[in-house]
Amino acid sequence: MSQQELPPELQHRLMQLQESQERLRAIMIRRQQYEVELREVQRALEELEKLSPNTPVYKTVGSLLFLTDRDKTIAELQDRKETLELHIKTLERQENLARKQVEELRQKISQSLSSTTTPSGGGA
């Protein structure tokens, strides 16, 4: 059965499924990017915590390095860590909702396909 033979409602659901899958993929990619950045921030915090307070610390801004205060840098990284954790939690919720939506659409499409492919009328 080609897509042109499918009822319009089923074609619409198939398009919804494709869009939902794309949205899910985008959410997953964004979450993974935030998780990578979070690990980098955590590693930087661990290393900064090992340093004595008077150790010079440099921060990269573009292609330049600037001398910065260790404690101020720790505070900035902790803020960034909290922000990333919140973003990740939000994206995890969105991902779960998107997964449910994809699964529901798959089930509806399966049901529609089984009802359109079974012969109607002729009983056994």
Beta strands, then each sheet from edge to edge (+ up, - down):
strand 1: 57-61
strand 2: 64-68
sheet 1: 1+ 2-
end
